[in-house]
Amino acid sequence: MKIIAIEKELKSVSGDNAAALYRAEAKQVYSLYLRDALREIYLTEQHCAIIILECADMKEAKQLLATLPLVQSGTIVFDLHELHPYKGYGRLMEE
């Protein structure tokens, strides 16, 4: 199942801990990518992540995102949405 995860920033990261937190985040994102769970990642103009996950279900998606250090620190959360194939063409065209 494809799931889109849209980041919402709860608080900004600054100070001495910021570099280490971002480095840990990047390593965990890369780990999820290598596992084929995280298929795509983008940034919006506000620097919020848009992630496409491939998971068995929403529960697994939530569990994977919970492993991210920025989520664990309470810095960000994600809105999750299941993605389904578009089937509207059949209504528009006759076969």
C-alpha positions in Angstrom: 0.0 0.0 0.0 1.3 3.4 -0.9 1.0 6.0 1.8 1.8 9.7 1.6 3.2 11.3 4.8 3.0 15.1 5.0 5.2 16.7 7.7 3.9 19.3 10.1 6.5 21.1 12.1 5.7 21.5 15.8 8.8 23.4 16.9 12.1 24.5 15.4 15.4 22.9 16.1 18.3 25.0 17.2 21.3 25.1 19.4 24.1 22.6 19.9 21.8 19.5 19.5 20.5 20.6 16.0 23.4 19.2 13.9 23.4 15.8 15.7 19.6 15.6 15.5 19.5 16.3 11.7 22.4 13.8 11.1 20.5 11.1 13.0 17.4 11.9 11.0 19.2 11.6 7.7 20.7 8.3 8.7 17.3 6.9 9.7 15.6 8.2 6.6 18.4 6.5 4.5 17.9 3.3 6.5 14.1 3.3 5.6 15.0 4.0 2.0 17.4 1.0 1.9 14.6 -1.2 3.3 12.3 -0.2 0.4 9.8 1.3 2.9 10.5 4.9 2.0 10.2 5.1 -1.7 10.4 8.9 -2.3 11.0 12.0 -0.3 10.5 15.7 -1.3 10.7 19.0 0.4 8.1 21.8 0.1 9.0 25.4 -0.2 8.6 25.6 3.6 11.1 22.8 4.0 8.5 20.3 5.2 9.0 16.7 4.1 6.6 14.8 1.8 7.3 11.1 2.0 5.9 8.3 -0.1 6.0 5.0 1.9 5.3 1.5 0.8 3.8 -0.4 3.7 1.5 -3.2 4.5 -1.0 -0.8 6.2 -1.3 2.5 8.1 -0.1 0.9 11.3 3.2 -0.1 9.8 3.6 3.4 8.3 3.0 5.0 11.7 5.6 2.6 13.2 8.2 3.4 10.6 7.7 7.2 11.0 7.9 6.8 14.8 11.5 5.7 14.3 12.6 9.1 13.0 14.5 11.2 15.5 12.6 14.4 14.7 9.4 12.6 15.4 10.8 11.1 18.6 11.9 14.5 19.8 8.4 16.0 19.3 9.8 18.4 16.6 7.5 17.1 13.8 4.5 14.9 13.2 3.0 13.5 10.0 -0.4 13.5 8.4 -0.9 10.1 6.7 -3.1 9.3 3.7 -3.5 6.1 1.8 -3.0 6.5 -2.0 -5.2 4.5 -4.3 -5.0 4.2 -8.1 -7.1 6.7 -10.0 -10.0 4.9 -11.7 -12.0 7.9 -13.0 -11.0 7.5 -16.6 -13.6 4.9 -17.1 -16.3 7.5 -16.3 -14.9 9.8 -18.9 -14.2 7.5 -21.8 -16.0 4.7 -23.4 -14.1 1.5 -23.9 
